[in-house]
Amino acid sequence: MTTTDTADRATAVVAAQAADLTKVYGRGETRVVALEGVTIDFHEAEFTAIMGPSGSGKSTLMHCVAGLDTFSSGSVRIGGTELASLKDKDLTRLRRDRIGFVFQAFNLLPTLTALENITLPLDMAGRRPDRGWLDTVIGMVGLSERLGHRPAQLSGGQQQRVAVARALASRPQIVFADEPTGNLDSRSGAEILGFLRDSVRAHRQTVVMVTHDPVAAAYADRVVFLADGRIVDELRAPSAEAVLDRMKAFDAKGRVS
Ligand SMILES: Nc1ncnc2c1ncn2[C@@H]1O[C@H](COP(=O)(O)OP(=O)(O)OP(=O)(O)O)[C@@H](O)[C@H]1O
């Protein structure tokens, strides 16, 4: 890490943050501490991958920070807004207006065309799309020729491109991607990861992605590792090999303890 890196991060705008975040499911015998005192900043124009073994709390962290799930204690902010202080209606509005989502299963509406799917969140918000930005996003994901197609008429990779365009269309403060390449072949997956990275590099989008795949994680600017509900490590400018090595080291530790 260089001094410039450190200085850049010190002045970077925080798009979202969790502080001392704890999430407990159930009670008594079924009590599970899914997150235990997680503190993390997601800086503007940074691409973060979250990794960790199954059950380590990746989805829970993402869902809590994205306002999709409640948390037990601590705080979560999107920009300057503390999520715990919001009523349900305001939380729904914040998610719709300030957060973009990309899911493993695409989650497109089958009866709508690609273009209608892309603009749906804006339509629901009663916002008129910024035509120039919409064209930029559609061009970026290479969908110009497919805008009138319905999801069933598109390949998996093309459907996920629609989902990426939908997530970016409102220029959200932050995009959360949950295993976005999990249902794709490696070539389509690489394209989707490339689009997410381009949105960060060229358009200062903030992206947080949960993944099991070291190759996918290597597209990110940093990888955060979770184990048993805690952040245990972080890697900057990761290579797939370095991520894999780190994961192997955790596995080895897990077997010993
Ligand atoms: N709704 C729930 N009720 C009870 N326990 C839950 C619930 N959701 C998750 N958990 C538990 O919380 C812990 C963290 O789960 P989480 O899904 O966040 O892990 P993960 O790292 O995303 O796992 P995976 O990689 O398998 O998706 C696990 O022990 C899980 O069993």
The ligand as an SDF file (V2000), in Angstrom:
LIG
                    3D

 31 33  0  0  0  0  0  0  0  0999 V2000
  -33.2110  -16.4060    8.1540 N   0  0  0  0  0  0  0  0  0  0  0  0
  -32.3020  -17.0010    8.9120 C   0  0  0  0  0  0  0  0  0  0  0  0
  -32.6230  -17.5910   10.0780 N   0  0  0  0  0  0  0  0  0  0  0  0
  -31.7010  -18.1710   10.8480 C   0  0  0  0  0  0  0  0  0  0  0  0
  -30.3850  -18.2230   10.5640 N   0  0  0  0  0  0  0  0  0  0  0  0
  -29.9980  -17.6640    9.4030 C   0  0  0  0  0  0  0  0  0  0  0  0
  -30.9180  -17.0350    8.5180 C   0  0  0  0  0  0  0  0  0  0  0  0
  -30.2280  -16.5500    7.4510 N   0  0  0  0  0  0  0  0  0  0  0  0
  -28.9390  -16.8850    7.6520 C   0  0  0  0  0  0  0  0  0  0  0  0
  -28.8010  -17.5430    8.8230 N   0  0  0  0  0  0  0  0  0  0  0  0
  -27.5280  -18.0350    9.4010 C   0  0  0  0  0  0  0  0  0  0  0  0
  -26.6350  -16.9490    9.5080 O   0  0  0  0  0  0  0  0  0  0  0  0
  -25.3080  -17.3300    9.1680 C   0  0  0  0  0  0  0  0  0  0  0  0
  -24.8030  -16.4820    8.0110 C   0  0  0  0  0  0  0  0  0  0  0  0
  -25.5770  -16.7750    6.8570 O   0  0  0  0  0  0  0  0  0  0  0  0
  -25.3250  -16.0710    5.4470 P   0  0  0  0  0  0  0  0  0  0  0  0
  -26.3970  -16.5510    4.5260 O   0  0  0  0  0  0  0  0  0  0  0  0
  -25.1740  -14.6150    5.6450 O   0  0  0  0  0  0  0  0  0  0  0  0
  -23.9150  -16.6830    5.0420 O   0  0  0  0  0  0  0  0  0  0  0  0
  -23.1700  -16.6310    3.6200 P   0  0  0  0  0  0  0  0  0  0  0  0
  -21.7370  -16.3520    3.9120 O   0  0  0  0  0  0  0  0  0  0  0  0
  -23.8790  -15.7010    2.6950 O   0  0  0  0  0  0  0  0  0  0  0  0
  -23.3460  -18.1300    3.1410 O   0  0  0  0  0  0  0  0  0  0  0  0
  -23.4120  -18.7680    1.6460 P   0  0  0  0  0  0  0  0  0  0  0  0
  -22.0570  -18.5410    1.0550 O   0  0  0  0  0  0  0  0  0  0  0  0
  -23.6700  -20.2150    1.9020 O   0  0  0  0  0  0  0  0  0  0  0  0
  -24.5280  -18.0750    0.9140 O   0  0  0  0  0  0  0  0  0  0  0  0
  -25.3900  -18.8270    8.8370 C   0  0  0  0  0  0  0  0  0  0  0  0
  -25.0240  -19.5510    9.9910 O   0  0  0  0  0  0  0  0  0  0  0  0
  -26.8360  -19.0460    8.5020 C   0  0  0  0  0  0  0  0  0  0  0  0
  -27.2410  -20.3630    8.8160 O   0  0  0  0  0  0  0  0  0  0  0  0
  1  2  1  0
  2  3  1  0
  2  7  2  0
  3  4  2  0
  4  5  1  0
  5  6  2  0
  6  7  1  0
  6 10  1  0
  7  8  1  0
  8  9  2  0
  9 10  1  0
 10 11  1  0
 11 12  1  0
 11 30  1  0
 12 13  1  0
 13 14  1  0
 13 28  1  0
 14 15  1  0
 15 16  1  0
 16 17  2  0
 16 18  1  0
 16 19  1  0
 19 20  1  0
 20 21  2  0
 20 22  1  0
 20 23  1  0
 23 24  1  0
 24 25  2  0
 24 26  1  0
 24 27  1  0
 28 29  1  0
 28 30  1  0
 30 31  1  0
M  END
$$$$
